[in-house]
Amino acid sequence: MGNCNIRGNIPEEIGNLKNLIALYLDHNEFNGITPTTFGRLQKLQGLRIQNNNLEGTIPDDLCQLVRLADLFLGNNKFSGSIPACLGNLTSIRRLSLASNMLTSIIPSTLWNLKDILFINLSSNSLNGSLPLDIGSLKVAATIDLSRNHLSGGIPTTIGGLKDLQSFSLIYNRLEGPIPESFGGLTNLEFLDLSNNNLIGVIPVSLEALIYLKYLNFSFNKLQGQIPEGGSFANFSAESFVGNLALCGSTQFQVPPCKTSTLGKSRTRIVLLRIVLPLSIVLTIIVLALIIGLLSYGILLMETFTRKRPTDEIFDGETCLRTWTGESLLDNSIIEVVDRDLVSREEMDFSSREECLLCILNLAMDCTADLPEKRIDMKNVVSRLVKIRVTLS
């Protein structure tokens, strides 16, 4: 009954049609609240009531539809939060709650929908940060979280979504770098991260995305050289406008990049000034107490990632240590370390990346969960001295 200009409320008696497999009431003029009797339609596999004037909250009764594959509620006036119980509907393949007035955070249970193909939560007022668990949507082809109030960093785990074809985060409040792991999105065709507060360089790894047809990084705070290989040869200045510190080819209408050895020297000096004094202090001050060792490990992580344990990107499930540890396991430390300390464009990138790897591994050894698993102070000093030698 879509596109039939039907007005008024959806009658509660519709819940009596217990053998319905699909119910399409989309693109009409229904108003009022959604009947809770929808929960009786236990055989329902498709429910489409988008593009109406329905209001109120999304009823928890929809979570009783355990066979539901398609749920389209977009372009209505739903308010409040997304029901956490929707994460229990493991049969869902397509979910759209776009263009409503939904608030609060995205419930963590939604990332349990490991077989979902399409998810659209755009044009609401959702807030909070994106968790690492978003990487569990392994078969998702489309993820649209644009036009919300999301903040924090972009999780590196998104780079593991090999089937992802379209990904949009436009018009949010996201910060931090574009993850290097995005180079693993080998099927990506559409990527829009514009109108956020992203910083750092555009990862050269994105040159590997040979199917990428649309790219928009405009109106962020990105810097450094715009890659020129792969699909970048097909993009124009519109993809990068509003990033005042970018440089590169004339096709992007940005200044040419200047080559200088100053950055290389500065990086080495910064690392030496941090590592050398700390190693001297460790040889003088007795930090053999467990609390001292633990604090030193956290200090190393804070110093080299420029993140605090209290930053917004860390919640009850993720902390500074687990975030750092996961980057080491994924060989993606370049995405978590302070971008002022290392750049892929510099000649000795590999050696300094190895140095930072050693430092963060040391930090992990200092903060092991079990005290007996933590490194002793003698070995801390020894490893710091070896790190310093590599910088000399």
N, C-alpha and C positions, 0 to 999 in steps of 0.2 A: 504493500500500500504506500510505497514511496512516491513522492511528487504528485500528490493528489489534492493538494490545497485543503487538507482536513484540519479543522480547528477544534479547540476545546481540550478537555483533559483526556488522557489515556484511561479508559475505564478499568477499574480494578478487576472486573469480571474476566478480563483477558487471561488472568491466571488460571482459569478453568480449562483452558485449551492445553491440557497436559501432554498431548502427543505432538505438539508443535516441534519441528526441528529447526525452523528458521522464522524469524519475525523481523520484517523490514518496515519501519514506519518513518523512514528518513525523509528529509526535505518536505516537511509539512509545516503546519502552524500550531502544533500541539503546545500547550502551556501547562502550568501547574507543576506538581511534583511527580516523580516516577513512582508508579504503583509498587508497593512492597510485594504484591502478589506475583511479580515476575519470578520470585524465588520458587514458585511451584512448578515452573516449566522445566522439569528435571531432564527432559530430552533435548532441550534447546542447544543447538550448536552455533547458531548465528543470531546476534541481536544488534540491529542497527537502528538507532533512534537519533542519529546526528542531524544537525541543521533543523532544529526546532527552537522553541522558546521555553524548554523545560528548566526548572529551577530547583532550589533546595540542595541538599547534599546527595551524593551518590549513595544509594541504599546498600547496606551490607548484605541485604537479601540476595543481591546478584552473585554473591560468593557461593551460593548454594547450587549454582548452575555448573556442575562439575564436568559437563561435556562441552562447555562453551569453547569454540575455536576463534570466533570473531566477536569482538565487542567494540562497537563504535558509538561513542557518546559525545563526540566533538560538536563544536559550534552550537552550544546551548548556554545556559546561565547557571550551571552547577557551581556551587561554592563549597567552602570548607576544605577538608583534606581528602586525599586519595585513600580509600579504604585499604588498610594493610592486608586484609584477607584476600584481596585480589591475587596476591602472590601465591595463594593455595590452588589457584586454577591452572594447574600445570598443563592443561590441554590447550590453553590459549596460544594462538599463532599470530593473531593480529589484534592490536590494542590501540585505540585512539581516544584520548581525553582532551584533545587540542581545543583551543579557543573557548575556554570557559573562565571561571573566576576562582580556580582552585588555589589554595594557599598551603603553607607549611612545607615540610621537606618531602622529598620523594621517599616513600617507605622502603626500607631496606629489603623487604620481602619481594619487591618487584624483580629484584635481580635473581630471584629463584626460578624465574620463568626461562629455563635454559633452552627451551625449544621454540621460543618466540622468534618470529621472522620480521615483524614490523611493530614498532612502538613509537607513538607520537604523543608527546606531552607538551607540545609547544603552545605559546601564547596563553600562559596562565601567570600566576604570581608565585610559583614554586621557588623555594629558597634552600639554603644549605649547600653542602659541597657534594661532589660526585665521588662515591667510594670506589675503592679498588675492585669491589665486587661487580662493577659494571662489566668487567672483563669476562664474566661467566656467561654472557649472552653469546655463546660461540657461533650460533647459526644465524644471528640477526643480519638482515640485509639492509634495513633502514632504521636509524635511530635519530629522532628529531626532538631535541630538548631546547630549541631556540625560544627566544623572547620570554624569558623567565628572569628570576633574580638569583640565579646560581652563582656561587662564589668559590674561592679556593682554586686549586690547581686542577689541570686535566690529568686524570690517572694514566700512568704508563701502560696499564693493563689493557687499555683499548687497542693497543697495537697488536694484540693477539686475536682480534676478531677478523679472521681471514676471509669470512664471507661477506663482510660489510661492504655495501655498495654506496650508501648515502649516509652522511653524518653531518648534522648541523647543530651548532651551539651559538648561533648568531644572537646578538643583543642579550648578553648576560653580564656578569661581573667577574668573570674568570680571570685569574692572575697566573703568574709563573710562565715557564717556557712551553713551547710546543714539544711534546715528547718525541724523542728520536725514534721511539718504537713505532711511530706512525708509518715508517717506511715498510713495516710488515703488513700493512693493509693492502695486499696485492690485488684485490678486486675492487678497490675504491674508485668510484666514478664522480662522486660529488662530495666536496669538503668545504664547509663554510664555518669559519671561526671568527668572522668579522665582528666589529663593535664590542670588543671586550677590553681587558687590560693586560693582554699577554705581552711578555717581554722576551728578550734573548734573540737568538738567531733563528732563521728558518732552517730546519734540519736538511742537510744535503741528502739524507736517506730518502726524502720524498721524491727524488729523481727516479726511484725504482717503481713508482706507481704509474705504470704504462697505460692504464685504462682511465686515468684521471682526465675528465672532460671539463669540470668546473672547479675552480679554486678561488676562495675569497678570504684573504687575511687582512683586509682593509680596516683602518681605524683601530689599531692596537698600538703597542709601544715597541714593536720589533726593531731590531737593528742588525747591522752587518750586511753581508752580501746575499743578494737574491740568487738562488741556484739557477743555472741555465740549462742543465741537461734534462733528459727525459721529457715529460709533458710540459715542463716550464717553458720550453721553446714556443708553445702555443698560447701562452697567457699574455695578457696586456697589463698596462699600468693600473687598470681598474681593480685588479686582484690585490694590489698592495698600497693603494692610496691611503693617506692618513697615518703612515708610519714614517716619521720624519728622519729617522736615523738609518734607513735602508740605503744601500748603494748597489751598483751593478750595471747591467747592460742598459743601453739607451732605449731599448724597446719598452722598458719599465718606467721610463721618465724619472729616473733617480740619478743622483750624482755618481760618477765612477768611483770605484773603491780605491783607496790609497793603501799602498803597501808600506809597512813600517816594521822595524824590529823592536819598537818601543814596547809593544804589548808583550812580546816574548820576555823581554828583560823584566818588565813590571811583574809578570806572573811569577818568575823565578824569585824575585826579591820578596814578594808577598809571602810565598811559601817558606822561604828561608827565615823570614822574620817571625813566622808563626811557629815553625817546627823547632828551630834552633833554641830560642829562649825556653820553650817548654821542656826540651830535653835537659837543659841545664838545671832548670827548676826541679825536675824530677830527681836529678842526682843529688840535690841538696836537701829538699824537703822530704820528710818521711811520709809517704802516702800509702803505706802498706795496709792501713786499715781498709776494710771492704768499702766503706762509704766513700773514702777518698778515691779509690780506684774507679768506682762506679761513676762518681761525679766527673772524673777526668774523661772517661769514655763519652759521656753525654756532651761535655765541653768540646771534644773533638768533632762530634757530629754537628753541633751548633755552629762551630767555626767554619767548617768546610761546606756545609749545605746552606748556610744562612737561614736556617729555620730554627724556631724555638719549639720546645715540647708543647707549648700552649697555643701554637698557631691554629687557625681555623680548620686547616686541612686534616688535622688529627682529631679523631673522635674516639668513642669507646672501643672500637674494633681496631683502629690503627693508631700507632704512636710513632714518635720520631725513630725509635730503634727498629720497629718492624718495617717501616717505610724505607729506611736505609738498607736493612737486610734484604728486602725484596729486590732492590735495585742491584745489589751484588749478585744475587741468584740469577737475575735476568740479564746480567752483563750490561746494565744500562745506567751505570753511575754517572755518566755524562749528563743525564737528565736530572739528577738530584744535587750535584755539586754546584756551588756558587759559579755562575757563568763568567764572573770577572776573573776567575782563576784558570780557566781553560777554554780553548777554542779549537775546533777541528781545523781551522784554516792555518794554524801556526805550524811551523816546520817540525818542532819536537813534540807534537801532540801525543804520540804514542807513549813516550817516556814519562810525560807528566800525568797522563791518564793512569799509567801503571803506578806512579807515585801516590796519586790520590786513592787508588784502589788499595794500596798497602795501608794508608792512613785510616780509611774507613773500616778495613778488616781489623785493624788494631782496635778501633773504637768498639767494634762488635765483640771482640775478645775481652775487652775491659768490662763489658756490661752483660755478660752471659747471665741467664736467669738463675742458674745455680752458682753460688759463691765458689764452690770447688772447681768449677769449670773456667773461672776467670784467670787470665794470665797474671803471673806475678810481676812485681815492680822491676825486678832485675831484667826480665825479658822485654818489658816495656821500653826501658832505656836503650837496650841493645837494638831493638827494632827501629826506634826513632833515629838512632845514629846511622843505621843503614839507609834509612829514607833520606837523611840529610846528605849523605854521600852521593846519592843519585842526582841531587839538585846542584851539586858543586860544579 
